[in-house]
Amino acid sequence: MAAHIHPTALIEEGAHIGNDVVIGAYTLIGANVSIGDRTHIGAHNVIEGDTRIGADNQIGHHVVLGSAPQDKKYAGEPTRLVIGDRNLIREFCSFHRGTTQDQGVTVVGNDNWIMGYVHLAHDCVIGDHTILASNAQLAGHVEVGDWAIIGGMAGAHQFVKVGAHAMVGGGTIMLKDVPPFVLSSGNPATAFGINSEGLKRRGFTSEQIMSIKRAYKAIYRQDLTTEQAIAAINSAAADEPNNAAALHLMSAFLTQATRGIIR
C-alpha cells in the first residue's frame, strides 16, 4: 500500500519511504533517510542525515533522529544512524549519528521501548528488547545489552557499558560498567543483587538464576579480584552446562569492561 503522508510534511527528494508508512503533520524527512514498511511517524519530527529506520516502528511527536553528533571533533564526515524494527520511540527523543572516532554509526536494535525525552548520543549501541524510561540520557559510545532496563532520569558517562538483563534504577548515575543481570541504583551506581524477577519473566530456570547469583557473589561478595572472579565464573560454566551461556555472558563482559565495573 502507498504511504500516508500529511500534506504539510516535507519529504526531500531521494528519501525512501516504504509501504504503508504514516508521516504526520509538519514532519521533515531528509534526502538520505530510509523508512521501512508500516512505520508510523508523528507530527513535527525531523529525521535527517544518513538514517535507516526499519519496519513497524512507532515514532512519536517532536522527535529528532539522525542529527550531527554533538562532538567538537566532528567535521562533517559521513556517519549514520541505524534503527531496527518494531521499536517504540516516544515524544521529544533525540538520537544522533555516529563519529569516525568510533564505528561511524549509532545503532538501535529491535523491539525496544524508548520513552519520552530519551537522548542517545553519538556512537551509542542499543541491543534488542530494552526499556529506556523517560529522560534517560546516554552519552557518546555507550552500549546497552539486550533486555536491559534503564530507569527514568538515569545518566551514563561516555563509554559505559550496561550488560544484558541488567536493571538500572531511576536517577542513577553510571560512571562505570554495569555487568549483566545486575540491579543497580544511586549516584554513583552501586550494585544491589541480580534482576531475579526480570529473569523469571524471561524464562530463566531456578537453577540458572541460582547460578547467576553465585556468579554475582564471586564478583561482589568474596573479596576476589576481577581476574579471580572471571576464573571462578568460567570454572562454574565448565561444571554447569545448563547454565554455561549466562555465565559466559558475565565473564565475557568482565573481560571486556573498559571503565571498570560498578561496586
C-alpha positions in Angstrom: 0.0 0.0 0.0 1.1 3.6 -0.6 2.4 5.7 2.2 0.1 8.1 4.1 1.8 11.5 4.2 0.2 14.6 5.7 0.1 17.4 3.1 2.2 19.7 5.4 5.1 17.1 5.7 8.2 17.9 3.8 9.9 14.8 2.1 13.2 15.7 0.4 13.9 14.2 -3.0 15.9 11.0 -2.6 14.3 9.8 0.6 13.0 6.2 0.6 9.5 5.7 2.1 8.3 2.1 2.4 4.8 0.7 2.0 2.0 1.8 4.3 4.2 4.3 6.2 2.4 7.1 8.0 4.0 10.5 8.3 2.4 13.2 10.4 2.0 17.0 10.0 5.0 19.3 9.6 7.5 16.4 9.8 10.7 16.8 7.7 12.3 13.8 6.1 15.8 14.3 4.7 17.1 13.1 1.3 19.3 10.4 2.8 16.7 8.8 5.0 15.1 5.4 4.5 12.0 4.4 6.3 10.8 0.8 6.4 7.3 -0.6 5.8 4.4 0.2 8.2 6.4 2.6 10.3 4.3 5.4 11.8 5.9 8.8 12.4 4.1 11.5 14.3 3.9 15.3 13.8 6.7 17.9 14.0 9.6 15.4 13.7 13.0 16.0 12.0 14.6 12.9 10.5 17.8 13.8 8.7 21.3 12.7 7.8 22.1 9.1 6.7 19.4 7.5 8.7 18.0 4.0 8.2 14.7 3.1 10.0 13.3 -0.4 9.8 9.8 -1.7 9.7 6.8 -1.5 12.1 8.3 1.3 14.3 6.1 3.7 16.2 7.8 7.2 16.4 6.0 9.9 18.4 5.9 13.7 18.0 8.7 16.2 18.1 11.4 13.5 17.7 14.8 14.4 16.2 16.7 11.5 14.6 20.0 11.5 12.7 21.3 14.9 13.5 25.0 15.6 13.5 26.8 14.4 16.7 27.4 16.9 19.5 31.1 16.2 19.4 33.7 19.0 18.8 35.8 16.6 16.8 33.1 16.1 14.3 34.0 17.8 11.0 31.1 16.8 8.7 32.3 13.2 7.9 29.6 10.9 6.6 28.2 8.9 9.5 25.0 7.0 10.2 22.1 6.2 12.4 20.5 2.8 12.1 17.3 1.8 13.8 15.8 -1.7 13.6 12.3 -3.0 13.6 9.3 -2.8 16.0 10.7 -0.1 18.2 8.5 2.4 20.2 10.2 5.8 20.3 8.1 8.4 22.2 7.9 12.2 22.1 10.9 14.5 22.2 13.6 11.8 21.8 16.9 12.7 20.1 19.3 10.1 18.6 22.5 11.4 16.9 24.6 9.9 14.2 28.0 8.3 15.0 31.5 9.6 14.6 34.6 8.4 12.7 36.4 8.2 16.0 34.3 5.1 16.6 32.4 2.9 14.1 30.7 5.8 12.5 27.2 4.6 13.4 24.7 4.9 16.2 22.6 1.7 16.4 19.2 0.9 17.9 18.2 -2.8 17.6 14.7 -4.3 17.5 11.7 -4.4 19.9 12.9 -1.6 22.2 10.6 0.6 24.3 12.1 4.0 24.4 10.1 6.6 26.4 9.8 10.4 26.1 12.8 12.7 26.2 15.4 9.9 25.9 18.7 11.1 24.4 21.2 8.7 22.6 24.4 10.5 21.8 26.8 9.6 19.0 28.0 6.0 18.7 25.6 4.5 21.2 24.7 0.9 20.6 21.4 -0.3 21.9 20.5 -4.0 21.7 17.1 -5.7 21.5 14.1 -5.7 23.9 15.5 -2.9 26.1 13.4 -0.4 28.1 14.8 3.2 28.4 12.5 5.1 30.7 11.7 8.8 30.3 14.6 11.2 30.4 17.3 8.5 30.3 20.4 10.2 29.0 23.2 8.2 27.3 26.5 10.0 26.5 28.6 9.0 23.5 29.8 5.5 22.9 27.5 3.9 25.5 26.4 0.3 24.9 23.2 -1.3 26.3 22.8 -5.0 26.1 19.6 -7.0 25.2 16.7 -6.9 27.7 18.4 -4.2 29.9 16.2 -1.7 31.7 17.3 1.9 32.4 15.1 3.9 34.7 13.9 7.5 34.3 16.4 10.3 34.5 19.3 7.9 34.7 22.5 9.0 33.1 25.5 7.1 31.6 29.0 8.5 31.2 30.8 8.2 27.9 31.9 4.6 27.0 29.9 3.0 29.8 28.5 -0.5 29.0 25.3 -1.8 30.5 25.1 -5.6 30.3 22.2 -7.7 29.1 19.3 -8.2 31.5 20.7 -5.5 33.9 18.3 -3.1 35.6 19.3 0.4 36.4 17.1 2.4 38.8 15.7 5.8 38.2 18.1 8.8 38.7 21.1 6.5 38.7 24.5 8.0 37.5 26.6 5.3 35.7 30.3 6.2 35.7 31.4 2.6 35.4 30.1 -0.5 33.6 27.1 -2.4 34.9 27.5 -6.2 34.5 24.8 -8.4 33.0 21.9 -9.4 35.3 22.8 -6.8 38.0 20.5 -4.5 39.8 21.9 -1.0 40.4 21.0 2.4 41.7 22.5 5.5 43.2 25.0 8.3 42.5 27.4 6.8 41.6 25.7 3.5 40.7 26.0 0.7 43.2 25.2 -3.0 42.8 22.3 -4.4 44.8 22.0 -8.0 43.6 20.6 -9.5 40.4 17.5 -8.9 38.5 15.7 -12.1 39.6 12.2 -11.1 38.8 13.1 -10.0 35.3 14.9 -13.3 34.7 11.9 -15.3 35.8 9.6 -13.4 33.4 12.0 -14.2 30.6 12.0 -17.9 31.2 15.2 -18.4 33.2 15.0 -21.5 35.3 15.5 -21.5 39.1 18.8 -23.4 38.5 20.0 -20.7 36.1 19.1 -17.9 38.4 20.9 -19.6 41.4 24.0 -20.0 39.2 23.9 -16.3 38.3 23.5 -15.4 42.0 26.7 -17.5 42.7 28.5 -15.6 40.0 27.3 -12.3 41.4 28.7 -13.4 44.8 32.1 -14.2 43.2 32.2 -10.7 41.8 30.9 -8.8 44.8 31.0 -10.8 48.0 34.1 -13.0 48.1 36.9 -10.3 48.0 38.2 -11.6 44.7 39.9 -9.6 42.1 38.2 -9.2 38.8 40.5 -11.7 37.2 39.9 -14.2 40.0 36.1 -13.7 39.7 36.3 -14.4 35.9 38.3 -17.6 36.5 35.7 -18.7 39.1 32.8 -18.0 36.8 34.4 -19.8 33.9 35.1 -22.8 36.1 31.5 -22.9 37.2 30.4 -22.7 33.5 32.5 -25.8 32.7 30.8 -27.7 35.6 27.3 -26.4 34.8 26.5 -26.9 31.1 22.8 -25.9 31.6 24.0 -22.5 33.0 27.0 -22.0 30.8 25.5 -19.4 28.4 24.6 -17.0 31.2 27.9 -17.5 33.0 29.9 -17.0 29.8 28.0 -13.8 29.2 29.1 -12.5 32.6 32.7 -13.5 32.3 33.0 -12.1 28.8 31.5 -8.8 29.9 34.0 -8.5 32.8 36.9 -9.3 30.4 35.8 -6.5 28.1 34.9 -3.9 30.7 36.7 -0.7 29.7 35.8 1.6 32.7 35.8 -1.0 35.5 32.6 -2.2 37.0 30.2 -0.6 39.5 30.7 -1.7 43.1 
